[in-house]
Amino acid sequence: MNRIATIPIVLLALLLAAGCASSDGLSTHSAPADALQLKTSASLAAVPVAPGAWPREEWWKALGDPQLDALIGEALTASPSVRLARARVDHAVALAEAAGAALAPQASAEAGASRQRISANGIYPKPLAGSWIWQNQAQLNFSYDFDFWGRNAAAHAAALGQAKAAEADVHAAALVLSSAVALSYVQLARSFDQLDLARDLLAQRERQLKLIQQRLAAGLDSRVELRQAEGTPPEARQRIVQIEEAIALSRNQIAALLGQGPDRGLAIARPGVGVSAAFALPSQLPAELLGRRPDIVASRWRVEAAERDADRARAEFYPNVNLMLFAGLQAITWSKFIETGSRTLGAGPAFSLPIFDGGRLRGNLAAKNADYDAAAEQYNQALADALREVADQVAAWRSIERQETEVAAGLTAARSAHELALARYRAGLSNYLAVIGAETQLTAQRGLAAELKARRLEAAIGLARALGGGYPGRT
């Protein structure tokens, strides 16, 4: 080949090289946050710290109510939300298996037979021209993608990451469900306590009305006091009806969380939950929380899956090399189909290199980079939210402890005042209205104490959820 003849070939090669698709200038812009950079020392100062203070896997059993244990166990088994999360795991695992298939050699078989007439005026000479023949073929095909640039491996790793994220989502869904059942159960307990207080208040109002009726008959009160007293029992009865409605609604809500109909809620008895006043946070909270919160673990897996997905999109810019082999039999008559001369064999590599694609590969890589940025920022937000939830529950717990001190003092004073008023009444030194007034104050203090008890339970449940609810950790 002379020098002039080689010039077009060289120019064509340079043109192809210049036109090859390039990923230059495409990159990600976000990165997962370092948990240790999110400061918590001031917010969680003076909180007791213990090395093994993480909630256990069945954390709700610390509340000491067998009925609650049974309800949460039923919910985790029968709830559609948990079953939905498990179905998503199955789907993600299946996709990972499909993606992994590209890493293995592929083999397929094909066979066919057809009866056809050869054109008398075509390219075939006589005696084939114008005759009928059989076209018989059986062939085995083999191929293998060498994956020099890791495209298939990255796709498989991305699919595995999504599967592991889906598995963590199952634990996250179970944690959300168990804490929702527990919180609804605490609300049911709160309503029963409020019902006790409302019934006590009704009894007080009825005693007060009876006393005023007696005083009116004795000429010690007017009808103004009587009319005022007659309006208080209906108000107390209306409050009882209102609380009974709240009890029914809580039972319905729990039944729905169990994936059951409202009749299931009718069988729920009065709760008997309780919680210890002491608690401690785990040591090295921010760093250890990364593996203890299922939602954070799922977010982290999605970040890694998105990174592998971007790697796969980047590998699309490089040449692809496949090895293909085939072996089989081919003949135009059945009598010679299985003869040695009917064998077909072939082997060879196949190369592909994107040159002009109209920006498809660059657009795909840019989208995958954006997916990575989104996954990283979602992870960062999940981490910040997790630490906020811990700080919120600690702040609530501290506030409840201080309020309980004040309410305990107020309850002691109200009991003393009631006992004193009752003693003075029995001694004839005061009327019964003073006793009823003291009972009203005592009932109000009991109501505050019951509310703080419910809030402490809610804070304990919230803290267990914020700390991951006993999640076994990233695998």
DAPEMO-V819902 format. One record per residue. N is the residue number from 1. SS is DSSP state (~ for helix, > for strand, _ for the rest). PSI is psi in whole degrees, -180 to 180 (999 if undefined). NEAR is the number of other C-alpha atoms within 12 Angstrom. Layout:
((N	SS	PSI	NEAR) (N	SS	PSI	NEAR))
This chain:
((1	_	127	8) (2	_	171	8) (3	~	-37	9) (4	~	-38	10) (5	~	-25	10) (6	~	-16	12) (7	~	-48	13) (8	~	-35	14) (9	~	-44	15) (10	~	-44	14) (11	~	-39	14) (12	~	-42	13) (13	~	-42	15) (14	~	-40	14) (15	~	-43	14) (16	~	-42	16) (17	~	-41	16) (18	~	-29	14) (19	~	-3	18) (20	_	141	25) (21	_	138	26) (22	_	146	29) (23	_	13	25) (24	_	137	13) (25	_	-3	12) (26	_	126	21) (27	_	170	24) (28	_	165	25) (29	_	-8	18) (30	_	166	21) (31	_	149	25) (32	_	140	31) (33	_	154	26) (34	_	120	20) (35	~	-33	26) (36	~	-17	19) (37	~	-13	15) (38	_	103	22) (39	_	137	20) (40	_	-2	27) (41	_	-40	19) (42	_	-43	11) (43	_	-33	19) (44	_	20	29) (45	_	148	16) (46	_	11	14) (47	_	132	24) (48	_	140	17) (49	>	134	19) (50	>	140	15) (51	_	-37	14) (52	_	39	18) (53	_	19	25) (54	_	148	33) (55	_	147	33) (56	_	169	21) (57	_	-41	23) (58	_	65	29) (59	~	-28	32) (60	~	-19	41) (61	~	-17	29) (62	~	-15	24) (63	~	-9	29) (64	_	35	20) (65	_	106	24) (66	~	-33	20) (67	~	-40	23) (68	~	-42	37) (69	~	-45	26) (70	~	-39	22) (71	~	-45	38) (72	~	-39	35) (73	~	-40	27) (74	~	-41	26) (75	~	-44	34) (76	~	-24	33) (77	~	-40	22) (78	~	-10	22) (79	_	135	30) (80	~	-31	22) (81	~	-40	27) (82	~	-41	32) (83	~	-36	24) (84	~	-44	21) (85	~	-38	27) (86	~	-36	29) (87	~	-36	19) (88	~	-33	24) (89	~	-48	28) (90	~	-41	22) (91	~	-45	22) (92	~	-39	28) (93	~	-40	26) (94	~	-41	20) (95	~	-37	25) (96	~	-40	29) (97	~	-40	22) (98	~	-41	20) (99	~	-35	27) (100	~	-20	23) (101	~	-28	20) (102	~	-16	26) (103	~	-12	25) (104	_	157	20) (105	_	150	19) (106	>	142	21) (107	>	143	19) (108	>	160	18) (109	>	145	18) (110	>	147	18) (111	>	149	17) (112	>	157	18) (113	>	132	19) (114	>	148	17) (115	>	123	15) (116	>	154	17) (117	>	132	18) (118	_	134	21) (119	_	137	17) (120	_	-18	15) (121	_	20	13) (122	_	-152	13) (123	_	-13	11) (124	_	136	14) (125	_	171	13) (126	_	149	14) (127	_	-1	12) (128	_	-36	20) (129	_	126	17) (130	_	4	17) (131	_	166	19) (132	>	136	18) (133	>	163	21) (134	>	139	22) (135	>	104	24) (136	>	136	26) (137	>	137	26) (138	>	132	24) (139	>	142	24) (140	>	133	24) (141	>	137	24) (142	>	143	25) (143	>	154	25) (144	>	128	26) (145	>	117	27) (146	_	-20	24) (147	_	50	26) (148	_	-33	20) (149	_	6	21) (150	_	20	29) (151	~	-49	31) (152	~	-38	32) (153	~	-39	29) (154	~	-40	32) (155	~	-40	36) (156	~	-44	33) (157	~	-39	35) (158	~	-42	38) (159	~	-39	36) (160	~	-40	33) (161	~	-42	35) (162	~	-37	39) (163	~	-42	35) (164	~	-35	37) (165	~	-41	38) (166	~	-37	38) (167	~	-42	37) (168	~	-33	38) (169	~	-32	37) (170	~	-46	33) (171	~	-38	37) (172	~	-43	36) (173	~	-39	34) (174	~	-38	41) (175	~	-44	42) (176	~	-43	32) (177	~	-48	39) (178	~	-40	42) (179	~	-34	39) (180	~	-41	31) (181	~	-44	39) (182	~	-43	49) (183	~	-40	37) (184	~	-35	38) (185	~	-39	46) (186	~	-39	41) (187	~	-37	35) (188	~	-43	37) (189	~	-42	37) (190	~	-43	36) (191	~	-38	33) (192	~	-40	33) (193	~	-42	33) (194	~	-33	33) (195	~	-41	30) (196	~	-46	24) (197	~	-39	32) (198	~	-38	32) (199	~	-40	26) (200	~	-40	27) (201	~	-39	34) (202	~	-43	31) (203	~	-40	24) (204	~	-44	31) (205	~	-39	32) (206	~	-39	25) (207	~	-39	25) (208	~	-43	32) (209	~	-43	29) (210	~	-40	23) (211	~	-43	26) (212	~	-37	29) (213	~	-40	24) (214	~	-41	20) (215	~	-33	20) (216	~	-41	19) (217	~	-30	14) (218	_	0	11) (219	_	19	13) (220	_	-16	16) (221	_	163	20) (222	_	177	17) (223	~	-18	18) (224	~	-49	14) (225	~	-34	23) (226	~	-46	25) (227	~	-39	17) (228	~	-43	19) (229	~	-32	28) (230	~	-24	23) (231	~	-15	19) (232	~	-38	25) (233	~	-43	26) (234	~	-38	21) (235	~	-42	20) (236	~	-38	27) (237	~	-37	24) (238	~	-38	19) (239	~	-38	24) (240	~	-45	27) (241	~	-40	20) (242	~	-42	19) (243	~	-38	27) (244	~	-34	25) (245	~	-44	18) (246	~	-38	25) (247	~	-44	32) (248	~	-42	30) (249	~	-40	23) (250	~	-41	35) (251	~	-41	38) (252	~	-41	27) (253	~	-43	31) (254	~	-43	39) (255	~	-41	30) (256	~	-38	27) (257	~	-28	38) (258	_	-7	36) (259	_	24	27) (260	_	172	23) (261	_	170	17) (262	_	-24	20) (263	~	-27	18) (264	~	-34	23) (265	~	-26	28) (266	~	-22	19) (267	_	-2	18) (268	_	120	27) (269	_	176	22) (270	_	131	27) (271	_	157	31) (272	_	42	26) (273	_	154	35) (274	_	165	30) (275	_	146	26) (276	_	152	17) (277	_	-17	21) (278	_	145	16) (279	_	162	26) (280	_	149	29) (281	>	153	34) (282	>	154	27) (283	_	157	21) (284	_	52	22) (285	~	-54	35) (286	~	-46	33) (287	~	-45	24) (288	~	-24	30) (289	~	-24	40) (290	~	-34	36) (291	~	0	30) (292	~	-16	38) (293	_	117	47) (294	~	-33	40) (295	~	-36	42) (296	~	-41	45) (297	~	-44	39) (298	~	-41	39) (299	~	-40	39) (300	~	-41	40) (301	~	-37	37) (302	~	-33	37) (303	~	-47	39) (304	~	-37	35) (305	~	-41	37) (306	~	-35	39) (307	~	-44	37) (308	~	-35	32) (309	~	-39	38) (310	~	-37	37) (311	~	-41	34) (312	~	-44	32) (313	~	-35	35) (314	~	-35	35) (315	~	-19	30) (316	_	-20	35) (317	_	-15	32) (318	_	162	25) (319	_	149	24) (320	>	134	23) (321	>	124	22) (322	>	144	25) (323	>	128	23) (324	>	137	24) (325	>	149	24) (326	>	153	23) (327	>	139	23) (328	>	-163	28) (329	>	143	30) (330	>	129	30) (331	>	157	26) (332	_	4	27) (333	_	149	22) (334	_	-31	19) (335	_	-27	16) (336	_	7	18) (337	_	-38	23) (338	_	15	19) (339	_	159	16) (340	~	-36	14) (341	~	-12	15) (342	~	2	23) (343	>	145	21) (344	>	135	22) (345	>	147	20) (346	>	150	18) (347	>	151	17) (348	>	159	16) (349	>	159	17) (350	>	129	17) (351	>	144	17) (352	>	138	16) (353	_	121	22) (354	_	133	25) (355	_	-69	23) (356	_	117	18) (357	_	12	17) (358	_	19	14) (359	_	9	18) (360	~	-47	20) (361	~	-40	29) (362	~	-41	28) (363	~	-39	23) (364	~	-45	25) (365	~	-41	33) (366	~	-39	27) (367	~	-42	23) (368	~	-37	30) (369	~	-40	34) (370	~	-37	25) (371	~	-40	29) (372	~	-45	34) (373	~	-43	28) (374	~	-43	26) (375	~	-40	34) (376	~	-43	32) (377	~	-34	25) (378	~	-39	27) (379	~	-46	34) (380	~	-42	29) (381	~	-39	24) (382	~	-39	28) (383	~	-45	41) (384	~	-41	28) (385	~	-37	23) (386	~	-45	37) (387	~	-36	36) (388	~	-41	24) (389	~	-41	28) (390	~	-48	35) (391	~	-38	30) (392	~	-46	25) (393	~	-36	33) (394	~	-44	35) (395	~	-42	25) (396	~	-43	26) (397	~	-45	35) (398	~	-44	29) (399	~	-42	18) (400	~	-41	29) (401	~	-44	24) (402	~	-41	17) (403	~	-38	24) (404	~	-35	28) (405	~	-45	18) (406	~	-42	18) (407	~	-38	27) (408	~	-41	24) (409	~	-42	19) (410	~	-38	23) (411	~	-40	28) (412	~	-44	21) (413	~	-40	20) (414	~	-38	26) (415	~	-43	26) (416	~	-42	19) (417	~	-39	23) (418	~	-44	27) (419	~	-40	21) (420	~	-44	23) (421	~	-39	27) (422	~	-40	24) (423	~	-41	19) (424	~	-37	19) (425	~	-45	19) (426	~	-29	15) (427	_	-1	12) (428	_	17	13) (429	_	-12	15) (430	_	167	17) (431	_	177	23) (432	~	-16	29) (433	~	-35	28) (434	~	-36	26) (435	~	-44	32) (436	~	-40	34) (437	~	-41	27) (438	~	-38	30) (439	~	-38	34) (440	~	-43	29) (441	~	-40	28) (442	~	-41	32) (443	~	-40	33) (444	~	-43	24) (445	~	-38	28) (446	~	-37	31) (447	~	-43	29) (448	~	-42	28) (449	~	-41	30) (450	~	-39	32) (451	~	-41	27) (452	~	-34	33) (453	~	-45	33) (454	~	-40	36) (455	~	-36	31) (456	~	-41	38) (457	~	-43	38) (458	~	-39	38) (459	~	-39	36) (460	~	-42	43) (461	~	-44	43) (462	~	-39	36) (463	~	-40	38) (464	~	-41	42) (465	~	-43	43) (466	~	-30	43) (467	_	8	49) (468	_	-5	46) (469	_	33	38) (470	_	19	30) (471	_	131	37) (472	_	-15	24) (473	_	170	27) (474	_	135	26) (475	_	999	17))
